[in-house]
């Protein structure tokens, strides 16, 4: 099963340069303030500290503020994470298990909390401007918390919409996600953020985030 915090970080998702004194902050704030819901397809590539690809995956994502998201892996195997703003369900069909967590505790201090709820960006991250690439403003976030799972997070934002994300972990590995078929503020059915436990599936209650 993939790292829970890594999945949370990915579940957030959701060119003219911003003409301002601090373009990185403005681009990020445009996303936080301007995107109420988002849906897209994604492709994800994970590499180790030597740059070797260790896994490729793909699927779909949905995001709706405040605090709702759905991240569905389709390949190489199925896995689903849903949050309704209060509870998170992490469902693994192969294991016939669903892990249930309280969203408030599980997401505290993670990029998912920032990007799915909004909030004081500068309070949790140091924001750096990494320039413009492929028509998108590249924003680098450096967590201020010493115990963060991530060394850095980079967002490619075009017109306030994420097109790509890269996460560097503390062990030297990276995870990169690219988005396609992006639909911003087109509406997402609230049923997408509800989960009914299938018959015969084991329920695991978790009181704290996974390591």
N, C-alpha and C positions, 0 to 999 in steps of 0.2 A: 504494500500500500504506500502511496506517495506521501511525502511529508505533509502534515496537515497545514502547517503555516505556509508552505509553498503554495498549496491549493488556495488558501485564503487570499494570498497576495495576488494570485492570478484571477480570482473571481471578480475582480473589479471591472473586469472590463465589460469601459467606457472607461498651393499654400502661400497664405499671405502672412508674412512676418508681422509680429506685434510691434508696433512702433511705440516703445515706451522705454523708460530708463532701466527697468528691470524686466526684460522680456520673458525670462524663464518663469519668474513668479507670476507674471500676468497670464502666460499661457496655461500654467497649472491652475490658476484661479478661474480662468475661463472654463476649464473642464469641470472643476468642482461646482461652480455656480450655474453653468449652462446646460449640463447634461442631466436630465431628469430620468431618462431611461435609454438603454442601449442594448442592441443585439448584434451578434456577429458570429462568423465562423472563425476558428483559430487553428493555427499550427504551432506546435511547441517542440523545441529542440533542447535537450539537456546535454551538457558536456561536463567532463571531469576536470580536475586541476591541470591536466596535460593537454586539454583541448580536444580530447577524443569524445565523439558522440556516444552517449550511453543509452539514450532513448529518444524516439520521435513519437509524437502523438498528435491527435487532432480531434476536433469536435465542435460544439457550439456553446455560446455563453449568452446569458441574459443578465441585465442589471437594471434595477429600479431603486431610486432613492425614496425614502431613507432606508438604507441597510438591507435591501433585498437583492439576492443574486441566485443564479442557477448556472452551474458549470458542469457540462456533460461531455465526458470523454467517449468517443466512439471507436477510435483506433489507438493503439493495437488491441485494447480490450475496453470493455465498458466500465465506467465508474461515474457516479453522480454525486454532486454536492449541491444542496439547496439550503438557502437561508431565507426565512420570512421576516427577518428583522429582530426576532426574539430567540429562535432556535435554529441550529444547524444540524442537518442530516447528511451524513457521509455514507453512501450506499455502495456496496461492492456486490454485484450480482453473483460473481463467481464464488465468493465465500458465503453468500446468502446471509450477509451481516449488514446492519446499519448502526453506525455510531452516532449518538445524539449528544449534542453539547449546547450549553447556553451561549448565545452569540455574544453577549456583553463581555463575558470573561474570555472566551476563546479568541475574540478579535482585538482585544485591548492592545494598543500599541502596534498593530500590524498595518501594512499598507491598505488592506481591505477596509479597515475602519476609516482610514482617511478618505479613500476614494469612493466608497459606497455611501458614506455618511456626510463627507465634507468635514470642515472644522479648521482649526488653527494649524495650517500647514507648517509654518515656521517653528511651532512649538515642539514638533516631533522630529523634524528633518532639517538638515542644512541644505538649502537649495542652491544648485549650481547650474549655470547656463553652459550647455555643451555645444552650442551653435545650432546650425540648420543643416539637415541632411534629408535628401529626397523630398524637399518641399515641406518638411516638418520641423518644428522647434524641438530640439532635444533637451530635456530637462533631467538633470541628475539629482537624486535625493540621497543624502547621506544620513542614516539614522543617528540620532543623538544618543539613544540608549545603548549602553555598552554591551548589553546582553541580546541585542537584536540578532535574528537569524540571518540577516542580510548585511553585507558589507556596503552595497550600493544598489540603487534601483534607477534605471533609466527609462524615461517615457518619451516616445516620439508622438508629438501632438500636432495635428493639422486642423486648424479652425476649431480648436478646443476639443478635438476628438482623438483618442488614442489609436494609433495605427500599428504600434509595435511597442514591446516592453522587454527589458533585459534585467535579470536579477543576478547579482554576483553574491554567492554565499561566502561564509567565513572560511571555508575549506578550499577555496580557489575554483570551485565549480561555477558554472553559469547556466541559466535557463532563459531561453529567448522565445517570445511569443509574438507572432504576427497575426494581424486581424484582416479579414476580408468580408465582403458582403455586409458592410457596416450600415446599420440603420440607427440613427440618432433621433430621439424624441418622437418616434413613430408609434409609441404605445406598446406595452407588453401586458398580455393577459395575466391577471393576478394569480390565476391557477398555476402558472409556471413556478410559483414560489411556495407551493404547498406540496407536502409529501405524505402519501399514505403508505404505511409499511405493508409490503406484500405478505400474503399468508405464508407461514412457514419460515420467515426471515427472523434471525436472531437479533434482538435489540440490545445494544451495549450502551449503558449510560456512562458518560464521561464527565467528571466534575471539574476537569481542568484541561487546558490545551495539551496536545501531544507534544513530546520533546522533538 
